[in-house]
């Protein structure tokens, strides 16, 4: 990697190099000015910085100064140490640093006879206001959601966790985008070895572009292929703060409203912010329903096909007659019919998701009411197959974070049940469960705190106890096997 080109004492050469780097872009603002008798140049990007604030605050203050510097170095020292200008802590010495500061929305003052530039805080970037997340609904709790700017998102977390142990580290990822990434953790709660491991992997990330925190997941995870991710995502600052208080790490990416949480366990897919604002018995009841909905969404179509094809005697006689009559009127075998309905439902979902919202609702209604009803009446699809597929789709909506693996696993179970019968269902179920139990999330068991069994499984696992018991010993990753690791370097 070649060293960055340093700034030159000649002001005009620095301006020329800057314009060459950005190809004389129309939004690059370079204004030659005289500051206390020394030739300077104000450099900024229009739209990222505000010119009004720059002229009114900066130049008005300097015009009233009685200081007369002898050269550019003296002016630089005066601006850095003897004025009340809104300056950044750092200054620029290379063209790379100059590019980074300008694209971050600051203004840089280049000075004749000085190889360093002064950085002023004049950011005026437009961003989406803080709104309630659309993907994580809750009845109680905060309505705030992450924005798209990294500094705004960090401030939302800092406002909720007001302790000095909350640590924020930043780095740059993305060869073409130079995206700023923040790693947040609590120094007293996060295992030092986990922090070091994640930091090292982030520093080794080589990716051309970075627009979302999910881009980093493949670089942070280790191990073979798995349907389930070792990282979770949230749009709510309150949820991210709760994870930080458990000793976990949060990664924020500039331009993304989704915070990545690591490590992330399988049981956390079935938990929500509302679990801790309702009665313990009701929260436990809802969690049990979510676990049942997951296995129902994954297993029901395959089990239905397997029983209907290989062991129909397991159906009650009245139901068996209806299924047999419905299938006799359709042209496709039961196995292919189930696969077709699942694929059609995914096509409808994708169409409704990608189209504008008013049109998307219309597509869903047309597909569900007109096409579905017409297909059943015409004898192309059978009613039991449509009902089974609809039940599994609704069940998957209960656990949206597991929608992707549940969809693929559902199709695999249909193939297993249609081709190999009950043996195929049991074999694939055994493989899925052993795969989940054998996974690790950054050195910690993915099935924690359920497997291996810990006291946290009773307090806040499948079930949840009341706040009096939770407050006595809050959950922490340090309580898990391998969680109390320390840095050995």
C-alpha positions as CSV (number, residue, x, y, z in Angstrom):
1,X,0.0,0.0,0.0
2,X,1.5,3.3,-1.1
3,X,1.9,6.1,1.5
4,X,-0.5,9.0,1.2
5,X,0.7,12.1,-0.6
6,X,1.5,14.9,1.9
7,X,0.3,18.5,1.6
8,X,2.7,21.0,0.1
9,X,3.7,24.4,1.3
10,X,2.4,25.9,-2.0
11,X,-1.3,26.7,-1.7
12,X,-2.0,26.6,-5.5
13,X,-0.4,23.2,-5.9
14,X,-2.5,21.8,-3.0
15,X,-5.7,23.2,-4.7
16,X,-4.6,21.7,-8.0
17,X,-4.0,18.3,-6.5
18,X,-7.4,18.4,-4.8
19,X,-9.2,19.3,-8.0
20,X,-7.4,16.5,-9.8
21,X,-8.4,14.0,-7.2
22,X,-12.1,14.8,-7.5
23,X,-12.0,15.4,-11.3
24,X,-13.1,19.1,-11.0
25,X,-16.4,18.0,-9.5
26,X,-19.0,20.7,-9.7
27,X,-20.0,20.4,-6.0
28,X,-16.4,20.9,-4.8
29,X,-16.2,24.4,-3.4
30,X,-12.7,26.0,-3.3
31,X,-12.7,29.7,-2.4
32,X,-9.4,31.7,-2.2
33,X,-9.5,34.2,0.7
34,X,-7.2,36.4,2.7
35,X,-7.2,35.5,6.4
36,X,-5.2,38.0,8.5
37,X,-3.2,38.9,5.4
38,X,-2.2,35.3,4.5
39,X,-3.5,33.7,1.3
40,X,-5.8,30.7,2.2
41,X,-8.4,28.6,0.5
42,X,-11.7,27.3,1.9
43,X,-12.5,23.8,0.8
44,X,-15.8,22.1,1.2
45,X,-18.5,20.1,-0.6
46,X,-21.8,21.9,-1.2
47,X,-24.6,20.0,0.4
48,X,-22.4,18.5,3.1
49,X,-21.3,21.8,4.6
50,X,-23.1,25.1,5.1
51,X,-21.5,28.2,3.5
52,X,-23.6,30.6,5.6
53,X,-22.3,29.3,8.9
54,X,-18.8,29.3,7.6
55,X,-18.8,33.0,6.5
56,X,-20.8,34.4,9.4
57,X,-19.0,32.6,12.2
58,X,-15.5,32.1,11.0
59,X,-14.6,35.1,8.8
60,X,-16.5,37.6,10.9
61,X,-14.5,36.5,14.0
62,X,-11.2,36.6,12.2
63,X,-11.8,40.0,10.6
64,X,-12.0,41.6,14.1
65,X,-8.7,40.1,15.2
66,X,-5.6,42.3,15.7
67,X,-3.1,39.5,15.3
68,X,-0.8,39.8,12.3
69,X,1.0,36.5,11.5
70,X,4.3,36.4,9.8
71,X,3.7,33.3,7.7
72,X,1.4,30.4,7.2
73,X,2.7,28.3,10.1
74,X,2.1,31.2,12.5
75,X,-1.5,31.5,11.2
76,X,-2.1,27.8,11.6
77,X,-0.9,27.9,15.3
78,X,-3.0,30.9,16.0
79,X,-6.2,29.3,14.5
80,X,-5.6,26.1,16.4
81,X,-4.7,27.5,19.8
82,X,-5.8,31.1,20.2
83,X,-9.3,31.3,18.6
84,X,-12.8,30.1,19.6
85,X,-13.5,28.7,16.2
86,X,-15.5,25.4,16.0
87,X,-12.4,23.4,15.0
88,X,-12.0,19.6,15.0
89,X,-9.5,18.0,17.3
90,X,-7.4,16.8,14.4
91,X,-5.9,18.6,11.4
92,X,-5.0,17.3,7.9
93,X,-1.5,16.6,6.7
94,X,-2.1,14.3,3.7
95,X,-4.4,14.3,0.7
96,X,-6.1,11.2,2.0
97,X,-6.9,12.9,5.3
98,X,-8.1,15.9,3.3
99,X,-10.5,13.7,1.3
100,X,-11.8,12.0,4.4
101,X,-12.6,15.3,6.2
102,X,-14.2,16.9,3.1
103,X,-16.5,13.9,2.5
104,X,-17.5,13.9,6.2
105,X,-19.0,17.3,5.8
106,X,-16.3,19.5,7.4
107,X,-14.5,22.5,5.9
108,X,-10.8,22.5,5.5
109,X,-8.7,25.8,5.4
110,X,-5.5,25.3,3.4
111,X,-2.9,28.0,4.2
112,X,-0.1,29.3,2.0
113,X,3.3,28.3,3.4
114,X,1.9,25.6,5.7
115,X,1.8,21.8,5.1
116,X,-1.2,21.3,7.4
117,X,-4.9,22.2,7.0
118,X,-7.3,23.5,9.7
119,X,-10.6,21.5,10.0
120,X,-13.8,23.3,10.9
121,X,-17.1,21.7,12.0
122,X,-19.6,23.0,9.4
123,X,-21.6,19.8,8.7
124,X,-25.0,20.4,7.3
125,X,-25.9,17.0,5.8
126,X,-29.5,16.1,5.2
127,X,-30.7,12.9,6.8
128,X,-33.9,11.0,7.6
129,X,-35.4,12.1,10.9
130,X,-35.6,9.8,13.8
131,X,-38.8,7.7,13.4
132,X,-40.4,4.6,14.7
133,X,-39.0,1.5,13.0
134,X,-41.4,-0.2,10.7
135,X,-39.8,-3.7,11.0
136,X,-39.9,-4.0,14.8
137,X,-43.3,-3.3,16.2
138,X,-43.8,-3.1,19.9
139,X,-46.8,-2.0,22.2
140,X,-44.8,-0.4,24.9
141,X,-41.3,1.1,25.2
142,X,-39.5,3.7,23.2
143,X,-40.7,4.7,19.7
144,X,-37.3,5.8,18.5
145,X,-35.5,4.1,15.7
146,X,-32.0,4.4,14.3
147,X,-31.4,7.0,11.6
148,X,-28.9,6.8,8.7
149,X,-26.1,8.9,10.1
150,X,-23.6,7.2,12.3
151,X,-23.1,10.1,14.7
152,X,-26.8,10.4,15.3
153,X,-27.1,6.7,16.0
154,X,-24.1,6.8,18.5
155,X,-25.7,9.7,20.3
156,X,-29.0,7.7,20.7
157,X,-27.1,4.9,22.5
158,X,-25.0,7.3,24.5
159,X,-28.1,9.1,25.7
160,X,-29.6,5.8,27.1
161,X,-26.4,4.3,28.6
162,X,-24.9,7.2,30.6
163,X,-21.9,5.4,32.0
164,X,-18.2,6.0,31.4
165,X,-17.6,2.4,30.5
166,X,-19.5,2.6,27.2
167,X,-16.7,2.6,24.6
168,X,-16.9,3.6,20.9
169,X,-14.2,2.7,18.4
170,X,-14.3,3.8,14.8
171,X,-12.6,2.5,11.6
172,X,-13.0,2.8,7.9
173,X,-14.2,-0.1,5.6
174,X,-14.9,-0.2,1.9
175,X,-12.3,0.5,-0.7
176,X,-14.6,2.6,-2.9
177,X,-16.9,4.1,-0.3
178,X,-14.6,4.6,2.7
179,X,-17.6,4.0,5.1
180,X,-17.2,4.8,8.7
181,X,-17.9,1.8,11.1
182,X,-18.4,2.1,14.8
183,X,-17.8,-0.8,17.3
184,X,-19.5,-0.2,20.7
185,X,-19.2,-2.2,23.9
186,X,-19.1,-1.9,27.6
187,X,-15.6,-2.3,29.0
188,X,-16.7,-3.8,32.2
189,X,-19.2,-6.3,30.7
190,X,-17.8,-7.4,27.3
191,X,-15.2,-10.2,27.3
192,X,-11.9,-8.7,26.3
193,X,-11.0,-11.6,24.1
194,X,-14.3,-11.2,22.2
195,X,-13.7,-7.5,21.7
196,X,-10.2,-8.2,20.4
197,X,-11.3,-10.9,18.1
198,X,-14.1,-8.8,16.5
199,X,-11.8,-5.8,16.2
200,X,-9.2,-7.8,14.4
201,X,-11.7,-9.2,12.0
202,X,-13.1,-5.8,11.3
203,X,-9.6,-4.5,10.5
204,X,-9.1,-7.3,8.1
205,X,-12.3,-6.7,6.1
206,X,-11.6,-6.1,2.4
207,X,-14.7,-5.1,0.6
208,X,-15.2,-2.7,-2.3
209,X,-18.4,-1.1,-1.1
210,X,-20.2,-1.0,2.3
211,X,-23.8,0.3,2.5
212,X,-25.2,-1.8,5.3
213,X,-24.1,-3.6,8.5
214,X,-25.1,-7.0,7.0
215,X,-22.3,-6.7,4.5
216,X,-19.8,-7.3,7.4
217,X,-21.4,-10.5,8.7
218,X,-19.6,-13.0,6.3
219,X,-16.2,-11.4,7.3
220,X,-17.0,-11.7,11.1
221,X,-18.4,-15.2,11.2
222,X,-16.2,-18.3,11.1
223,X,-17.1,-21.9,10.4
224,X,-18.9,-23.8,7.7
225,X,-22.2,-23.1,6.0
226,X,-25.3,-22.7,8.1
227,X,-28.8,-21.5,7.5
228,X,-28.7,-19.5,10.7
229,X,-26.7,-16.4,11.2
230,X,-24.5,-15.7,14.2
231,X,-25.3,-12.0,14.2
232,X,-28.6,-10.2,14.9
233,X,-29.9,-6.9,13.7
234,X,-32.1,-4.3,15.4
235,X,-33.5,-0.9,14.4
236,X,-34.2,0.1,18.0
237,X,-31.7,1.9,20.2
238,X,-33.4,0.5,23.3
239,X,-32.8,-3.1,22.1
240,X,-29.2,-2.3,21.2
241,X,-28.6,-0.8,24.7
242,X,-30.1,-3.9,26.3
243,X,-27.7,-6.1,24.3
244,X,-24.8,-3.9,25.4
245,X,-25.8,-4.3,29.0
246,X,-25.5,-8.1,28.5
247,X,-21.9,-7.8,27.5
248,X,-22.5,-8.0,23.8
249,X,-21.0,-5.9,21.0
250,X,-22.9,-3.6,18.7
251,X,-21.7,-2.5,15.2
252,X,-23.0,0.6,13.5
253,X,-22.4,1.5,9.9
254,X,-22.8,5.0,8.5
255,X,-25.8,5.1,6.2
256,X,-27.5,2.1,7.7
257,X,-30.3,2.2,10.3
258,X,-29.7,-1.4,11.3
259,X,-27.3,-2.2,14.2
260,X,-25.5,-5.5,14.2
261,X,-25.5,-7.4,17.5
262,X,-22.8,-10.0,18.2
263,X,-22.9,-12.6,19.5
264,X,-26.5,-13.5,18.8
265,X,-28.1,-16.6,20.1
266,X,-30.9,-18.8,18.7
267,X,-33.3,-18.1,21.6
268,X,-33.1,-14.3,21.0
269,X,-35.1,-14.7,17.7
270,X,-38.1,-15.5,19.9
271,X,-37.7,-12.5,22.3
272,X,-38.9,-9.0,21.9
273,X,-38.8,-5.7,23.8
274,X,-42.4,-6.2,24.9
275,X,-41.5,-9.3,26.8
276,X,-40.0,-7.2,29.6
277,X,-42.9,-4.7,29.9
278,X,-45.7,-7.3,30.3
279,X,-46.4,-9.9,33.0
280,X,-43.9,-12.7,33.2
281,X,-46.5,-15.5,32.7
282,X,-47.8,-13.8,29.5
283,X,-44.3,-13.2,28.1
284,X,-43.5,-16.9,28.7
285,X,-46.7,-17.9,27.0
286,X,-45.9,-15.8,23.9
287,X,-42.4,-17.2,23.7
288,X,-43.7,-20.8,23.8
289,X,-46.1,-19.8,21.0
290,X,-43.2,-18.4,18.9
291,X,-41.2,-21.6,19.3
292,X,-44.2,-23.6,18.2
293,X,-44.8,-21.3,15.3
294,X,-41.2,-21.8,14.1
295,X,-41.4,-25.6,14.1
296,X,-44.9,-25.4,12.6
297,X,-43.7,-23.2,9.8
298,X,-40.7,-25.5,9.1
299,X,-42.3,-28.9,9.5
300,X,-46.0,-28.7,8.7
301,X,-45.9,-28.9,4.9
302,X,-43.3,-31.7,4.8
303,X,-45.2,-33.7,7.5
304,X,-48.5,-33.2,5.7
305,X,-47.0,-34.5,2.4
306,X,-45.3,-37.4,4.1
307,X,-48.4,-38.6,5.9
308,X,-50.6,-38.1,2.9
309,X,-48.2,-40.0,0.6
310,X,-46.9,-42.7,2.8
311,X,-49.0,-43.2,6.0
312,X,-52.5,-41.8,5.2
313,X,-54.0,-44.0,7.9
314,X,-52.8,-41.5,10.4
315,X,-55.4,-39.0,9.2
316,X,-58.9,-39.2,10.8
317,X,-61.3,-40.9,8.3
318,X,-63.3,-37.7,7.7
319,X,-60.2,-35.7,6.9
320,X,-58.7,-38.4,4.8
321,X,-61.8,-38.6,2.6
322,X,-61.7,-34.8,2.0
323,X,-58.0,-34.8,1.2
324,X,-58.4,-37.8,-1.2
325,X,-61.4,-36.2,-3.0
326,X,-59.6,-32.8,-3.3
327,X,-56.4,-34.5,-4.7
328,X,-58.4,-36.6,-7.2
329,X,-59.7,-33.4,-8.8
330,X,-56.3,-31.8,-9.3
331,X,-53.8,-32.6,-12.1
332,X,-50.6,-32.4,-10.1
333,X,-49.2,-34.9,-7.5
334,X,-49.5,-33.8,-3.9
335,X,-45.8,-33.3,-3.5
336,X,-45.4,-31.0,-6.6
337,X,-48.6,-29.2,-5.7
338,X,-47.2,-28.2,-2.2
339,X,-43.9,-27.0,-3.8
340,X,-45.9,-25.0,-6.3
341,X,-48.0,-23.3,-3.7
342,X,-45.0,-22.4,-1.5
343,X,-43.1,-20.9,-4.5
344,X,-46.2,-18.9,-5.6
345,X,-46.6,-17.5,-2.1
346,X,-43.0,-16.4,-2.1
347,X,-43.5,-14.7,-5.5
348,X,-46.5,-12.9,-4.1
349,X,-44.6,-11.8,-1.0
350,X,-41.6,-10.6,-3.1
351,X,-43.9,-8.7,-5.5
352,X,-45.7,-7.0,-2.6
353,X,-42.5,-6.1,-0.9
354,X,-40.7,-4.5,-3.8
355,X,-43.6,-2.6,-5.4
356,X,-44.7,0.8,-4.0
357,X,-46.8,0.3,-0.9
358,X,-50.3,1.1,-2.3
359,X,-49.7,-1.2,-5.3
360,X,-48.1,-3.9,-3.1
361,X,-51.3,-4.2,-1.0
362,X,-53.3,-4.6,-4.2
363,X,-51.0,-7.4,-5.5
364,X,-51.4,-9.3,-2.2
365,X,-55.2,-9.0,-2.3
366,X,-55.4,-10.0,-6.0
367,X,-53.2,-13.0,-5.5
368,X,-54.9,-14.2,-2.3
369,X,-58.5,-13.6,-3.2
370,X,-58.8,-13.8,-6.9
371,X,-56.0,-16.1,-8.0
372,X,-56.1,-18.4,-5.0
373,X,-59.9,-18.8,-5.0
374,X,-60.0,-19.2,-8.8
375,X,-57.3,-21.9,-8.7
376,X,-59.2,-23.9,-6.1
377,X,-62.5,-23.6,-7.9
378,X,-60.9,-24.6,-11.2
379,X,-59.4,-27.7,-9.7
380,X,-55.7,-26.6,-10.3
381,X,-55.0,-26.5,-6.5
382,X,-56.6,-28.4,-3.7
383,X,-58.0,-26.7,-0.6
384,X,-56.0,-28.7,2.0
385,X,-52.7,-27.7,0.3
386,X,-53.7,-24.0,0.2
387,X,-54.7,-24.0,3.8
388,X,-51.5,-25.8,4.9
389,X,-49.3,-23.4,3.0
390,X,-51.2,-20.4,4.3
391,X,-50.9,-21.6,8.0
392,X,-47.1,-22.0,7.6
393,X,-46.7,-18.6,6.0
394,X,-48.6,-16.9,8.8
395,X,-46.6,-18.8,11.4
396,X,-43.3,-17.5,9.8
397,X,-44.5,-13.9,10.2
398,X,-44.4,-14.4,14.0
399,X,-40.6,-14.7,13.8
400,X,-39.6,-12.4,11.0
401,X,-35.9,-12.6,11.8
402,X,-35.9,-16.3,11.0
403,X,-38.0,-15.9,7.8
404,X,-35.1,-16.7,5.4
405,X,-33.9,-19.9,6.9
406,X,-37.4,-21.1,7.7
407,X,-38.5,-20.6,4.1
408,X,-35.6,-22.7,2.7
409,X,-35.9,-25.3,5.4
410,X,-39.7,-25.6,4.7
411,X,-39.0,-26.5,1.1
412,X,-36.3,-28.9,2.0
413,X,-38.7,-30.7,4.4
414,X,-41.3,-30.9,1.7
415,X,-38.7,-32.6,-0.6
416,X,-37.6,-34.9,2.2
417,X,-41.2,-35.9,3.1
418,X,-42.3,-36.3,-0.5
419,X,-39.2,-38.4,-1.6
420,X,-38.4,-40.4,1.5
421,X,-41.5,-40.2,3.7
422,X,-41.3,-40.1,7.6
423,X,-37.7,-41.3,7.5
424,X,-36.7,-38.3,5.4
425,X,-38.5,-35.9,7.8
426,X,-36.8,-37.4,10.9
427,X,-33.4,-37.5,9.3
428,X,-33.6,-33.9,8.2
429,X,-35.0,-32.8,11.5
430,X,-32.1,-34.5,13.3
431,X,-29.6,-32.8,11.0
432,X,-31.2,-29.4,11.6
433,X,-31.2,-29.8,15.4
434,X,-27.6,-31.1,15.6
435,X,-26.5,-28.3,13.3
436,X,-28.1,-25.7,15.6
437,X,-26.7,-27.3,18.7
438,X,-23.2,-27.6,17.2
439,X,-22.9,-23.9,16.1
440,X,-20.9,-21.3,18.0
441,X,-21.4,-17.6,17.9
442,X,-18.0,-16.0,18.3
443,X,-16.8,-18.7,20.6
444,X,-20.0,-19.0,22.6
445,X,-22.7,-21.7,22.2
446,X,-25.3,-20.6,19.7
447,X,-28.1,-22.4,21.7
448,X,-27.1,-20.6,24.9
449,X,-28.5,-20.4,27.5
450,X,-30.6,-23.5,26.8
451,X,-27.8,-25.9,25.6
452,X,-25.6,-26.3,27.6
453,X,-28.1,-25.7,30.4
454,X,-27.5,-22.7,32.6
455,X,-29.5,-20.8,35.2
456,X,-30.2,-18.2,32.6
457,X,-32.4,-20.6,30.7
458,X,-34.9,-20.5,33.6
459,X,-34.7,-16.8,34.3
460,X,-34.8,-15.6,30.7
461,X,-34.8,-18.4,28.2
462,X,-37.8,-20.1,26.8
463,X,-39.6,-18.8,29.9
464,X,-39.2,-15.5,31.7
465,X,-39.3,-14.8,35.4
466,X,-40.4,-11.5,37.0
467,X,-38.2,-8.4,37.2
468,X,-37.4,-9.0,40.9
469,X,-35.6,-12.2,40.0
470,X,-34.1,-10.8,36.8
471,X,-32.7,-7.8,38.7
472,X,-30.9,-10.0,41.2
473,X,-28.7,-11.5,38.6
474,X,-29.0,-10.0,35.1
475,X,-28.0,-12.1,32.1
476,X,-24.5,-11.7,30.8
477,X,-22.4,-13.4,28.2
478,X,-19.7,-13.9,30.9
479,X,-22.1,-16.4,32.6
480,X,-21.9,-18.7,29.6
481,X,-19.3,-21.5,29.0
482,X,-16.4,-19.7,27.3
483,X,-17.8,-16.3,28.0
484,X,-15.4,-15.4,30.7
485,X,-12.5,-15.3,28.4
486,X,-9.7,-12.8,28.8
487,X,-7.2,-11.4,26.4
488,X,-4.1,-13.6,26.2
489,X,-2.1,-11.5,23.8
